[in-house]
Amino acid sequence: MLREITIENVAVIEKATAGFGPGLNVLSGETGAGKSILIDSINAILGNRTSRELVRSQTPKAKIWATFQDVDEKTRRRLEQAGYEAGDELLLYREISADGKSQCRVNGMPATAATVREICAGLLAIHGQHDSHSLTDPATHLGVLDAFAQDEAQHAAYYRVYRELCGVKKRLDALNADEDEKERRAQLLRFQIEELEMAQLEDGEEEALRERRSQIQHAQKITQQLAAAYRALNGEPDADVPGAAELLGAASAALDGASALAQQLAPLAEKAGELFYAARDLESELAGRLDGFDFDEKALDEVEERLDVLYRLRQKYGRDVPQLLEYLAAAREELEGLESGEALAEELAQRQQELYERARALAEELTQTRLAAFERLEKELTAALRFLNMPGIRFALRHSRGPLASAGQDSVEFLLSANAGEEPKPLAKIASGGELSRIMLAMKSALADKDDIGTVIYDEIDTGVSGLAAARIGEKLRQTAQGRQVICITHTAQIAALADEHLLIRKEEADGRTFTRITPLEGEGRVAELARMISGDRVTDLALANAREMLALAHPDA
């Protein structure tokens, strides 16, 4: 349940707070006072896409806070899965900067808008005038029927088979493609396979070749440095110049002699001996390495030629040798499929037929579920619309079976006869704006027991109606609000009088700027607003008396 929303610097609202309670909550006010801004703010706090145009002019950012109480189990589970603290209360925050940047918080912790949308899915539903007009589009009718039928499990079972059927058909179509095209493809694959196989590719080969090329190219400089290191260790025997190894040997012998006379010098003698033997080992290893770094122009040409082969293959088939090997494996598999296509085609054709028969059976089960659901839906809608002052109403379903598709085999359209004796026709042709509003409310009422959404918002559900029809809409809204929270934006006094909570949205001017205020109404304040809704700007004593009577009838126990 939405307990409270606070809005700061959103459009003409400088700062306002709206508190809501259980049952039926009504918001009223003059056209343009800011009721739509409240809906935009609720959409924004739920993580839906918004615009920087929402930010009040001459302010850096808009801020919205919302508190939900008695959070349902599914929402708490989504909170925990997203890593947030979950309890009976949910705190949401949204900040929209004038430069278009946006920040969200869930229970005080940062969140992305996408995460907020996922957490709040099923927490609140908003129905506006667009929903009423969308009823005239037959493409939406199957979704309404499925929502009432609650056939998700049946549809999922059908869709799994249908998706597999589509995959098998795609493979079979590829196998049954034009024979000439298949032969051209097979020839290309054979050429590519032969070219890649002749290259005798090895994973890691290219890196090893580059390293080998670098060694050959720098062999002379490497050899010079190795020789210098060897001379420093070995010395120049012909010139009677000792090297570092020989000098370390002399130092070691001298310290051995000294340690024989002074035992405390033994560690130094041992360390000198270790250095001498390490120098001799290094000298020997350098001598061996000198032979391995001769510049070989022929070897360099071979390395360059091999690298050129790999480069040309990479240009044609992939970025590196592992990708070339993957391409080779895929080409072999595809060629094998083409060459053994006849047997595979027979196997796939048999599988396609089995899947088609299974999908058609599941589609028919789904069809029967939908037809049975429409019979129940039609009864509920007829009863609800008669209550909403549409006594001659009659619903019918235009249904046909067609080719299998993702939603099954059904094509449906709701038809309506608004007057006795008339044949049902498409909603778009005969339903007025007021009738569409009542039909939409009747459908949402029928679907209310099929979902567990705790808060439902109706934006100007009374468009195009007045008098008895408006009063009946109010009664239906109050019925719908039993056990859940309903928030309704209305211009009709008959609906507003039935509310458990009444908020007034009013536009004011101060210091040359426009401000919107949200005020909870009680007592005479509520009477005055109902009188304004009845008579307009010129509130009369009769209008005030009428307003009091409406409240007394709506709340006899108050």
C-alpha positions in Angstrom: 0.0 0.0 0.0 1.3 3.5 -0.9 1.4 5.3 2.4 2.9 8.7 1.4 4.6 10.4 -1.5 6.6 13.7 -1.2 7.4 15.7 -4.3 10.0 18.5 -4.5 10.7 20.7 -7.6 8.6 18.6 -10.0 7.0 20.8 -12.7 4.8 23.4 -10.9 5.1 21.6 -7.5 7.7 23.2 -5.3 7.2 20.8 -2.4 4.1 18.8 -1.5 3.2 15.6 0.4 0.3 13.4 -0.3 -0.7 10.7 2.3 -2.9 7.8 1.4 -4.8 5.2 3.4 -6.4 1.9 2.8 -9.6 1.7 0.7 -10.7 4.3 -1.8 -8.6 7.5 -2.0 -9.8 10.3 -4.2 -7.8 13.3 -5.7 -9.8 16.2 -7.1 -9.0 19.7 -8.3 -9.3 22.1 -11.2 -8.0 21.0 -14.6 -4.3 21.8 -14.8 -3.8 21.9 -11.1 -1.2 19.2 -11.2 -3.0 15.9 -10.9 -1.1 14.4 -13.8 2.2 15.5 -12.2 1.4 13.3 -9.3 0.9 10.3 -11.7 4.2 11.2 -13.4 5.9 11.3 -10.1 4.6 7.9 -9.0 5.7 6.5 -12.4 9.2 8.0 -11.8 9.5 6.6 -8.2 8.8 3.1 -9.6 11.8 3.4 -11.8 10.0 4.1 -15.1 11.6 6.2 -17.7 11.3 9.9 -17.1 12.4 13.2 -18.6 14.4 16.1 -17.3 11.4 18.2 -18.4 9.9 17.1 -15.2 12.3 19.2 -13.2 10.8 22.5 -12.1 12.3 25.5 -14.0 15.1 27.4 -12.3 15.9 24.5 -10.0 18.8 22.0 -10.3 17.0 18.8 -9.6 13.6 17.2 -8.8 13.3 14.8 -5.8 10.6 12.3 -5.0 10.2 10.1 -1.9 7.6 7.4 -1.5 6.8 5.0 1.4 5.0 1.7 1.0 3.5 -0.2 3.9 2.5 -3.8 4.4 4.8 -4.9 1.5 3.7 -8.2 0.1 5.8 -11.4 0.2 6.7 -11.3 -3.5 8.1 -7.8 -3.2 10.1 -8.7 -0.1 11.5 -11.7 -1.9 12.6 -9.5 -4.9 14.2 -7.1 -2.4 16.2 -9.9 -0.8 17.3 -11.3 -4.2 18.5 -7.8 -5.2 20.5 -7.5 -2.0 18.3 -5.0 -0.1 16.9 -5.2 3.4 13.3 -6.5 3.3 10.5 -5.7 5.8 6.9 -4.5 6.0 8.0 -1.1 4.8 9.6 0.0 1.6 11.3 3.4 1.1 12.0 4.6 -2.4 13.8 7.8 -3.6 14.3 9.2 -7.1 16.3 12.2 -8.0 16.2 13.8 -11.5 18.8 16.4 -12.4 18.1 19.3 -14.9 20.9 17.8 -17.0 19.0 14.5 -17.4 20.9 12.4 -14.8 19.0 10.3 -12.4 19.6 8.6 -9.1 17.5 6.0 -7.2 17.6 4.6 -3.7 15.9 1.6 -2.2 15.7 1.6 1.6 18.5 4.2 1.7 20.8 2.1 -0.6 21.8 3.1 -4.2 19.9 1.3 -7.0 19.6 1.5 -10.7 16.2 2.4 -12.3 16.0 -1.1 -13.8 16.5 -2.7 -10.4 13.7 -0.5 -8.9 11.4 -1.5 -11.8 12.1 -5.2 -11.1 11.5 -4.8 -7.4 8.3 -2.8 -7.8 6.7 -5.0 -10.5 3.3 -6.0 -9.2 3.4 -3.4 -6.4 1.2 -0.8 -8.0 -0.8 -0.5 -11.3 -1.8 2.7 -13.0 -4.8 2.8 -15.4 -5.6 5.9 -17.4 -7.6 7.0 -20.4 -5.1 5.3 -22.7 -6.2 1.9 -21.2 -9.8 2.6 -22.1 -8.9 3.5 -25.7 -6.6 0.5 -26.0 -9.7 -1.7 -25.6 -10.7 -0.7 -29.1 -7.6 -2.4 -30.4 -8.3 -6.2 -31.0 -4.6 -6.9 -30.5 -5.0 -6.3 -26.8 -8.1 -8.6 -26.3 -6.2 -11.9 -26.2 -4.0 -10.6 -23.4 -7.1 -9.6 -21.4 -8.6 -13.0 -21.9 -5.4 -14.8 -20.9 -5.1 -12.6 -17.8 -8.6 -13.6 -16.8 -8.1 -17.3 -17.7 -4.8 -17.5 -15.8 -3.5 -19.9 -18.3 0.2 -19.1 -17.9 1.2 -22.7 -17.3 -0.7 -24.0 -20.3 0.8 -21.2 -22.5 4.3 -22.0 -21.3 3.9 -25.7 -22.1 2.6 -24.9 -25.5 5.3 -22.3 -26.2 8.1 -24.7 -25.3 6.9 -27.2 -28.0 6.2 -24.4 -30.5 9.7 -23.0 -30.0 11.3 -26.4 -30.6 9.0 -26.9 -33.7 10.3 -23.6 -35.1 13.9 -24.6 -34.6 13.4 -28.0 -36.3 11.6 -26.3 -39.2 14.4 -23.8 -39.7 17.0 -26.6 -39.9 14.8 -28.6 -42.3 14.3 -25.5 -44.5 18.0 -25.0 -44.6 18.5 -28.7 -45.6 15.8 -28.4 -48.3 17.3 -25.3 -49.9 18.1 -25.2 -53.6 20.4 -28.1 -54.5 22.6 -25.9 -56.7 23.1 -23.5 -53.8 23.9 -26.4 -51.5 26.5 -27.8 -53.9 28.1 -24.3 -54.2 28.2 -24.1 -50.5 29.7 -27.6 -50.2 32.4 -26.7 -52.7 33.3 -23.6 -50.8 33.5 -25.5 -47.5 35.7 -28.2 -49.1 38.1 -25.5 -50.3 38.2 -23.8 -47.0 38.7 -27.0 -45.1 41.6 -28.1 -47.4 43.2 -24.6 -47.0 43.1 -24.7 -43.3 44.1 -28.3 -42.9 47.2 -27.8 -45.2 48.2 -24.9 -42.8 48.6 -27.5 -40.0 47.6 -24.9 -37.4 48.7 -25.3 -33.8 47.3 -23.3 -30.9 50.0 -21.0 -29.5 52.1 -21.2 -32.7 51.8 -17.6 -33.7 53.1 -16.3 -30.4 56.0 -18.7 -30.5 56.9 -17.5 -34.1 56.8 -13.9 -33.1 59.2 -14.6 -30.2 61.5 -16.6 -32.5 61.5 -13.8 -35.1 62.4 -11.3 -32.4 65.3 -13.5 -31.2 66.7 -13.9 -34.7 66.4 -10.2 -35.5 68.2 -9.3 -32.4 70.7 -12.2 -32.4 73.8 -10.1 -33.1 73.1 -7.6 -30.3 72.2 -10.4 -27.9 75.4 -12.3 -28.8 77.5 -9.2 -28.1 76.0 -8.7 -24.7 76.4 -12.4 -23.8 80.0 -12.3 -25.0 80.7 -9.3 -22.8 79.2 -11.0 -19.8 81.2 -14.1 -20.5 84.5 -12.1 -20.8 83.8 -10.4 -17.5 83.5 -13.8 -15.8 86.2 -15.7 -17.7 88.7 -12.9 -18.3 91.2 -12.9 -21.2 93.7 -15.8 -20.7 95.8 -14.9 -23.7 96.4 -11.4 -22.3 96.8 -12.9 -18.8 93.8 -10.8 -17.7 91.9 -12.6 -14.9 88.1 -12.7 -14.9 85.5 -12.3 -12.1 85.3 -16.0 -11.6 89.1 -16.4 -11.2 89.2 -13.4 -8.9 86.4 -14.8 -6.8 88.4 -18.1 -6.7 91.5 -16.2 -5.4 89.4 -14.5 -2.8 87.9 -17.8 -1.7 91.3 -19.4 -1.3 92.6 -16.4 0.7 89.7 -16.5 3.0 90.1 -20.3 3.4 93.6 -19.7 4.6 92.5 -16.9 6.9 89.7 -18.9 8.4 92.2 -21.7 9.3 93.9 -19.1 11.6 90.7 -17.3 12.8 87.6 -19.5 13.0 85.3 -16.5 13.1 86.2 -15.9 9.4 84.8 -19.3 8.3 81.3 -17.9 7.3 83.1 -15.3 5.0 85.2 -18.1 3.5 82.0 -20.2 2.9 80.2 -17.2 1.3 83.2 -16.5 -1.0 83.2 -20.2 -2.1 79.5 -20.1 -3.0 80.1 -16.9 -5.1 83.0 -18.6 -6.9 81.1 -21.7 -7.8 78.0 -19.7 -8.8 80.3 -17.5 -11.1 81.7 -20.7 -12.7 78.2 -22.1 -13.3 77.0 -18.8 -14.9 80.2 -18.7 -17.0 79.5 -22.3 -18.3 75.8 -21.5 -19.1 76.8 -18.3 -21.0 79.2 -20.3 -23.1 76.4 -22.7 -24.1 74.0 -19.8 -24.8 76.4 -18.1 -27.1 76.2 -20.9 -29.6 72.3 -20.6 -29.8 72.1 -17.0 -30.9 73.8 -17.0 -34.3 71.9 -14.9 -36.9 70.3 -17.3 -39.4 68.8 -15.4 -42.4 67.2 -18.5 -43.8 65.5 -19.3 -40.5 64.2 -15.7 -40.4 62.8 -16.1 -43.9 61.0 -19.3 -42.9 59.5 -17.6 -39.8 58.3 -14.6 -41.8 56.8 -16.9 -44.4 54.9 -18.9 -41.8 53.6 -15.7 -40.1 52.5 -14.4 -43.5 50.5 -17.7 -44.0 48.8 -17.2 -40.7 48.1 -13.5 -41.4 46.3 -14.3 -44.7 44.2 -17.0 -43.0 43.3 -14.7 -40.2 42.2 -12.1 -42.7 39.8 -14.6 -44.3 38.5 -16.6 -41.3 39.2 -15.2 -37.9 41.2 -13.0 -35.5 43.6 -15.6 -34.1 44.6 -19.3 -34.5 42.1 -20.6 -31.9 39.3 -18.9 -34.0 40.7 -20.4 -37.2 40.6 -23.9 -35.5 37.0 -23.2 -34.4 36.1 -22.2 -37.9 37.7 -25.3 -39.3 35.6 -27.5 -36.9 32.4 -25.7 -37.8 33.1 -26.0 -41.5 33.7 -29.7 -41.2 30.4 -30.1 -39.2 28.5 -28.1 -41.8 29.9 -30.1 -44.7 29.1 -33.3 -43.0 25.6 -32.1 -42.6 25.3 -31.2 -46.2 26.7 -34.5 -47.4 24.5 -36.5 -45.1 21.5 -34.2 -45.6 19.1 -36.7 -47.0 19.0 -38.9 -43.9 19.0 -36.0 -41.6 16.1 -34.3 -43.6 14.0 -37.5 -43.1 14.8 -37.5 -39.4 13.9 -33.8 -39.0 10.7 -34.1 -41.1 9.5 -36.9 -38.8 10.4 -34.8 -35.7 8.7 -31.8 -37.2 5.5 -33.8 -37.7 5.6 -35.1 -34.2 6.1 -31.6 -32.7 3.4 -30.1 -34.9 0.8 -32.6 -33.7 1.9 -32.0 -30.1 1.8 -28.2 -30.5 -1.6 -28.4 -32.2 -3.0 -30.5 -29.4 -1.6 -28.1 -26.8 -3.0 -25.1 -28.7 -6.4 -26.7 -28.8 -6.3 -27.2 -25.0 -5.4 -23.5 -24.7 -8.2 -22.6 -27.0 -10.8 -24.5 -24.9 -9.4 -22.8 -21.7 -9.8 -19.4 -23.3 -13.4 -20.1 -24.6 -14.5 -21.3 -21.2 -12.8 -18.3 -19.5 -14.7 -15.9 -21.9 -18.0 -17.4 -20.8 -17.2 -16.6 -17.2 -15.8 -13.2 -18.1 -18.9 -12.3 -20.2 -21.1 -13.0 -17.2 -19.0 -10.9 -14.9 -18.7 -8.0 -17.4 -22.4 -8.1 -18.1 -23.3 -7.9 -14.4 -20.8 -5.2 -13.7 -21.8 -3.0 -16.7 -25.5 -3.3 -15.9 -24.6 -2.1 -12.4 -22.7 0.8 -14.1 -25.9 1.9 -15.8 -25.5 0.1 -19.1 -28.5 -2.2 -18.8 -28.8 -3.4 -22.4 -25.2 -4.4 -22.7 -24.2 -7.7 -24.3 -20.7 -9.1 -25.0 -19.7 -11.6 -27.6 -16.4 -13.1 -28.8 -15.3 -13.2 -32.4 -13.0 -16.2 -32.4 -11.1 -18.1 -35.1 -8.4 -20.7 -35.3 -5.4 -19.9 -37.5 -1.9 -21.1 -38.1 0.2 -21.8 -35.0 1.9 -18.8 -33.6 3.8 -17.9 -30.4 0.5 -17.3 -28.5 -1.3 -20.4 -29.9 -3.8 -20.7 -32.7 -6.4 -18.2 -31.5 -7.5 -14.9 -33.0 -10.0 -13.1 -30.7 -11.9 -9.8 -30.6 -14.4 -8.6 -28.1 -17.7 -7.5 -29.6 -20.3 -5.3 -27.9 -24.0 -4.6 -28.2 -24.9 -1.5 -26.2 -28.6 -1.7 -26.8 -31.1 -4.5 -26.8 -31.9 -5.9 -30.2 -28.6 -4.8 -31.8 -26.0 -7.2 -33.1 -22.7 -7.1 -31.3 -20.1 -5.0 -33.1 -16.4 -4.1 -32.6 -15.9 -1.8 -29.6 -14.2 0.9 -31.7 -17.4 1.3 -33.8 -20.0 1.7 -31.2 -18.5 2.5 -27.7 -18.4 6.1 -26.6 -15.8 7.5 -24.3 -18.0 7.2 -21.3 -18.9 3.6 -22.2 -15.2 2.7 -22.8 -14.4 4.0 -19.3 -17.1 1.8 -17.7 -16.1 -1.2 -19.8 -12.4 -0.7 -18.7 -13.4 -0.4 -15.1 -15.6 -3.6 -15.4 -12.7 -5.5 -16.9 -10.2 -4.3 -14.3 -12.8 -5.2 -11.6 -13.1 -8.7 -13.1 -9.3 -9.1 -13.2 -8.8 -7.7 -9.7 -9.2 -11.1 -8.0 -6.8 -12.6 -10.5 -3.8 -10.6 -9.3 -2.3 -9.6 -6.0 -1.5 -5.9 -6.8 -2.0 -4.0 -3.6 -2.5 -0.5 -5.0 -4.4 0.4 -8.1 -4.6 4.0 -9.5 -7.3 5.1 -11.9 -6.6 8.3 -13.7 -9.9 10.1 -14.6 -11.9 6.9 -14.9 -15.1 9.0 -15.0 -14.2 10.7 -18.3 -17.4 11.1 -20.4 -19.9 10.1 -17.6 -22.1 11.9 -15.2 -25.2 11.4 -13.1 -26.2 7.8 -12.2 -23.4 6.3 -14.2 -20.8 8.3 -12.3 -22.4 7.3 -9.0 -22.3 3.6 -10.0 -18.6 4.0 -11.0 -18.0 5.3 -7.5 -19.7 2.3 -6.0 -17.8 -0.1 -8.2 -14.5 1.6 -7.2 -15.5 1.3 -3.5 -16.2 -2.4 -4.0 -12.8 -2.8 -5.8 -11.1 -1.0 -2.9 -12.3 -3.6 -0.4 -9.2 -5.5 0.6 -6.8 -3.3 -1.4 -5.9 0.3 -2.0 -7.5 2.3 -4.8 -6.4 5.8 -5.7 -8.7 7.7 -8.2 -8.3 11.0 -9.9 -11.8 12.3 -10.6 -13.8 15.4 -11.6 -17.1 13.9 -10.4 -18.6 14.7 -7.0 -20.6 11.4 -6.9 -17.3 9.5 -6.9 -15.4 11.8 -4.6 -18.2 11.6 -2.0 -17.6 7.8 -1.6 -13.9 8.1 -0.9 -12.4 7.1 2.4 -9.7 9.7 1.9 -10.1 12.9 -0.1 -7.1 15.0 -1.3 -7.5 18.4 -3.0 -4.9 19.4 -5.6 -4.9 23.2 -5.9 -2.8 25.6 -8.0 -1.8 28.9 -6.4 0.4 31.9 -7.4 2.9 33.7 -5.2 5.8 36.1 -6.1 5.1 35.7 -9.8 5.4 31.9 -9.7 2.9 29.0 -9.8 2.7 26.5 -7.0 0.7 23.3 -6.5 -0.6 22.3 -3.0 -2.0 19.0 -1.9 -4.4 19.2 1.0 -6.3 16.4 2.8 -9.9 17.4 3.2 -12.2 16.8 6.1 -15.5 18.2 7.4 -16.5 21.5 5.8 -13.4 21.6 3.6 -14.6 18.4 1.9 -18.1 19.8 1.7 -16.8 22.9 -0.1 -14.8 20.9 -2.6 -17.8 18.6 -3.4 -19.9 21.8 -3.9 -17.3 23.2 -6.3 -17.4 20.0 -8.2 -21.2 20.1 -8.4 -21.7 23.8 -9.3 -18.3 25.1 -10.5 -16.9 28.5 -9.5 -20.2 29.8 -8.1 -20.8 27.7 -5.0 -24.4 28.1 -3.9 -26.1 27.1 -0.6 -28.0 24.5 -2.5 -24.7 23.0 -3.8 -23.4 22.9 -0.3 -26.5 21.2 1.0 -26.3 18.8 -1.8 -22.7 18.0 -1.0 -23.5 17.4 2.7 -26.3 15.1 1.7 -24.0 13.1 -0.7 -21.5 12.6 2.2 -24.2 11.6 4.6 -25.5 9.0 2.2 -22.1 7.7 1.3 -20.9 7.5 4.9 -24.0 6.8 7.1 -21.9 5.7 10.1 -19.7 8.8 10.1 
